[in-house]
């Protein structure tokens, strides 16, 4: 594969699946600086992964796999080397899209943030309609395990949303 | 709220991405990376020129003063001085090339990548340059009648230096990769 072909694929993937990457970034990175950092890390991994892509999986599945694995590794690394934000990083490359400000979505992300790394990944994949089999393949766990976790996650989210409704959101 | 309702809220962000790329912030980041890269490159070049220059002159002086020094020490002195001149030459070429980049975001990014590539090249050349220097040093000290252990100690020293230099080279390669990725993201944005 030539670099030109790789560049072409990269541009088209990023253009079509940008929203997918942003979902993972928002679910795993909490500060603006972290989001910039994780965005860069994921795009590097997506770029590197292109020659290995064999069309056996859908591009969305492939990108989710790359993005989630990168995010999980990144979280581990960040926990080891957590740093305070520095002044020179006050302006961030990724800016929240004002058109997508939805309190319920913010609440949903807040709940996703509270989950552990695997549950977070499962929730993202579940909300994006991935099958149990695909989730198991992406995360390297059994389908039955995915099923158990999904039942628990759904129950938790529904129960928390009921409490939220009582508070008027 | 039922899970299906959450899904509807979730799906809304697929058509409307959560984030937009702030071009000004991106430009600032590129400028900051460019300045940092240029500063590190400048220091590396100056250190290389001074270290090789001083070492070459010292070796040449000592070998000439002794008069019965090993011929390898003359070769080593000339090699080290040539290395200093080589760094000086590529530094001049690099500085001359600075004017070829315009002051737009793309120009600044191209410039930053060019400096990063140069730094990768420089660190690679300096790493390989240790090989002839180590060889000539060992041959030189052996010719001067030093013990085998002294030669082994020198080889160990150079091996450690080469290892550290490989680690440094990896950092520069990573920095170049980050910039190239920014360029690709920019092309896409």
Boltz contact constraints between the chains, C-beta under 6 A:
constraints:
  - contact:
      token1: [A, 10]
      token2: [B, 184]
      max_distance: 6.0
  - contact:
      token1: [A, 11]
      token2: [B, 188]
      max_distance: 6.0
  - contact:
      token1: [A, 14]
      token2: [B, 188]
      max_distance: 6.0
  - contact:
      token1: [A, 18]
      token2: [B, 17]
      max_distance: 6.0
  - contact:
      token1: [A, 19]
      token2: [B, 14]
      max_distance: 6.0
  - contact:
      token1: [A, 19]
      token2: [B, 17]
      max_distance: 6.0
  - contact:
      token1: [A, 22]
      token2: [B, 17]
      max_distance: 6.0
  - contact:
      token1: [A, 22]
      token2: [B, 18]
      max_distance: 6.0
  - contact:
      token1: [A, 22]
      token2: [B, 19]
      max_distance: 6.0
  - contact:
      token1: [A, 26]
      token2: [B, 18]
      max_distance: 6.0
  - contact:
      token1: [A, 43]
      token2: [B, 181]
      max_distance: 6.0
  - contact:
      token1: [A, 43]
      token2: [B, 185]
      max_distance: 6.0
  - contact:
      token1: [A, 44]
      token2: [B, 181]
      max_distance: 6.0
  - contact:
      token1: [A, 91]
      token2: [B, 25]
      max_distance: 6.0
  - contact:
      token1: [A, 91]
      token2: [B, 28]
      max_distance: 6.0
  - contact:
      token1: [A, 92]
      token2: [B, 25]
      max_distance: 6.0
  - contact:
      token1: [A, 93]
      token2: [B, 21]
      max_distance: 6.0
  - contact:
      token1: [A, 93]
      token2: [B, 22]
      max_distance: 6.0
  - contact:
      token1: [A, 93]
      token2: [B, 25]
      max_distance: 6.0
  - contact:
      token1: [A, 93]
      token2: [B, 26]
      max_distance: 6.0
  - contact:
      token1: [A, 94]
      token2: [B, 19]
      max_distance: 6.0
  - contact:
      token1: [A, 95]
      token2: [B, 20]
      max_distance: 6.0
  - contact:
      token1: [A, 95]
      token2: [B, 22]
      max_distance: 6.0
  - contact:
      token1: [A, 97]
      token2: [B, 18]
      max_distance: 6.0
  - contact:
      token1: [A, 97]
      token2: [B, 19]
      max_distance: 6.0
  - contact:
      token1: [A, 97]
      token2: [B, 20]
      max_distance: 6.0
  - contact:
      token1: [A, 99]
      token2: [B, 16]
      max_distance: 6.0
  - contact:
      token1: [A, 100]
      token2: [B, 13]
      max_distance: 6.0
  - contact:
      token1: [A, 100]
      token2: [B, 16]
      max_distance: 6.0
  - contact:
      token1: [A, 100]
      token2: [B, 18]
      max_distance: 6.0
  - contact:
      token1: [A, 104]
      token2: [B, 9]
      max_distance: 6.0
  - contact:
      token1: [A, 105]
      token2: [B, 9]
      max_distance: 6.0
  - contact:
      token1: [A, 108]
      token2: [B, 6]
      max_distance: 6.0
  - contact:
      token1: [A, 127]
      token2: [B, 7]
      max_distance: 6.0
  - contact:
      token1: [A, 127]
      token2: [B, 10]
      max_distance: 6.0
  - contact:
      token1: [A, 154]
      token2: [B, 3]
      max_distance: 6.0
  - contact:
      token1: [A, 161]
      token2: [B, 1]
      max_distance: 6.0
